[in-house]
Amino acid sequence: MVMGLLLAFGAAAEIPPPKSIERPPPESVPSAMQLSNAGVLNDVSERYKEAAKDWAVRIRSHASWLFWLLATISMAWTFGMMALRKADIGEVVAELVKFTIFTGFFWWLLDNGPRFAISIINSLAQIGTEAAGLPGVLTP
């Protein structure tokens, strides 16, 4: 077995390493063979934005329907439990105010979420541009 390993390593040692592949300089390559990647990420980004406009409305309508369904279930459960324990009017009003503020805040967040996301992305791009010291707007 040791002899077999020595023969295998010896045979491998006799094989010369492959020569490095030399590439021709870019100016000697025909222009049809040169690929242009300029703006590829911008094109992908724009295509994604256009596609997102179509399904964003549908997602938003389903999300708002689900939000109000869950808010109704939560309201029924909360006030049902209060009715079972015979809560007084002060407790009911306090819970109603708390529920309205809580639900209103999250509805506002759901309604304005896409604008917040776009603002965050744009501001991070601006920060990246300023940090890199580049003129203009940073693009993907």
C-alpha positions in Angstrom: 0.0 0.0 0.0 2.8 2.4 0.9 4.4 1.5 -2.5 1.2 2.4 -4.3 1.0 5.8 -2.6 4.6 6.5 -3.4 4.0 5.6 -7.0 0.9 7.7 -7.1 2.6 10.8 -5.6 5.7 10.2 -7.8 3.6 10.1 -10.9 1.8 13.2 -9.8 5.0 15.0 -9.2 6.2 14.3 -12.7 3.2 15.9 -14.4 4.1 19.5 -15.1 1.7 22.2 -13.8 -0.6 23.8 -16.3 0.6 26.9 -18.0 -1.3 30.0 -17.1 -3.8 31.1 -19.7 -2.8 34.4 -21.1 -5.5 36.8 -22.1 -5.1 39.2 -24.9 -5.1 42.9 -24.0 -8.6 44.5 -24.1 -7.8 46.6 -27.1 -7.0 43.5 -29.2 -10.3 41.9 -28.6 -12.9 42.7 -31.2 -15.6 45.1 -30.1 -18.4 42.5 -30.7 -16.8 40.3 -28.1 -16.5 43.0 -25.4 -19.5 43.0 -23.1 -20.9 46.2 -21.6 -22.1 45.9 -18.0 -22.8 49.6 -17.7 -26.2 50.2 -16.1 -27.1 46.6 -15.6 -28.0 47.0 -11.9 -29.9 50.2 -12.6 -31.9 48.3 -15.2 -32.7 45.5 -12.8 -33.7 48.1 -10.1 -36.0 49.9 -12.5 -37.6 46.7 -13.7 -38.2 45.7 -10.1 -39.8 49.0 -9.3 -42.1 48.8 -12.2 -43.2 45.2 -11.3 -43.7 46.3 -7.7 -46.2 49.0 -8.7 -48.5 46.4 -10.0 -48.6 44.1 -7.0 -48.2 46.7 -4.3 -51.8 47.8 -4.6 -53.1 44.2 -4.2 -50.8 43.5 -1.3 -51.8 46.7 0.4 -55.6 46.0 0.1 -55.1 42.4 1.5 -52.9 43.8 4.3 -55.5 46.4 5.3 -58.3 43.8 5.2 -56.3 41.5 7.4 -55.4 44.3 9.7 -59.0 45.4 10.3 -60.1 41.8 10.7 -57.5 41.2 13.4 -58.4 44.5 15.0 -62.1 43.5 15.1 -61.2 40.2 16.7 -59.0 41.9 19.2 -61.7 44.4 20.1 -64.4 41.7 20.5 -62.1 39.6 22.7 -61.0 42.6 24.8 -64.5 44.0 25.4 -66.0 40.6 25.7 -63.7 39.8 28.6 -64.5 43.1 30.2 -68.2 42.4 29.9 -67.7 39.0 31.6 -65.8 40.4 34.5 -68.4 43.3 34.7 -66.0 46.2 34.3 -67.2 49.7 35.2 -67.6 52.5 32.6 -64.3 54.1 33.5 -62.4 50.9 32.8 -64.3 50.5 29.5 -63.5 54.1 28.4 -59.9 53.7 29.3 -59.6 50.5 27.4 -61.4 52.1 24.4 -59.0 55.0 24.3 -55.9 52.7 24.6 -57.3 50.4 21.9 -58.0 53.3 19.6 -54.6 54.9 20.0 -52.8 51.5 19.6 -54.8 50.5 16.5 -54.6 54.0 15.0 -50.8 54.1 15.3 -50.3 50.7 13.7 -52.8 51.6 10.9 -50.8 54.7 10.2 -47.6 52.6 10.2 -49.1 50.1 7.7 -50.5 52.9 5.5 -47.2 54.9 5.4 -44.7 52.0 5.5 -43.9 52.0 1.8 -43.0 55.7 1.9 -40.9 55.2 4.9 -39.0 52.4 3.2 -38.3 54.5 0.1 -37.2 57.4 2.3 -34.8 55.1 4.2 -33.3 53.7 1.0 -32.9 57.2 -0.6 -31.3 58.6 2.6 -28.8 55.7 2.9 -27.9 56.2 -0.8 -27.3 59.9 -0.1 -25.2 59.0 3.0 -23.1 56.6 0.9 -22.6 59.2 -1.8 -21.4 61.7 0.8 -19.2 59.2 2.6 -17.5 58.2 -0.7 -17.1 61.8 -1.7 -18.8 61.2 -5.0 -20.7 63.9 -7.0 -24.3 63.3 -7.8 -26.5 60.4 -6.6 -25.1 56.9 -5.9 -26.8 54.2 -8.0 -26.6 50.5 -7.6 
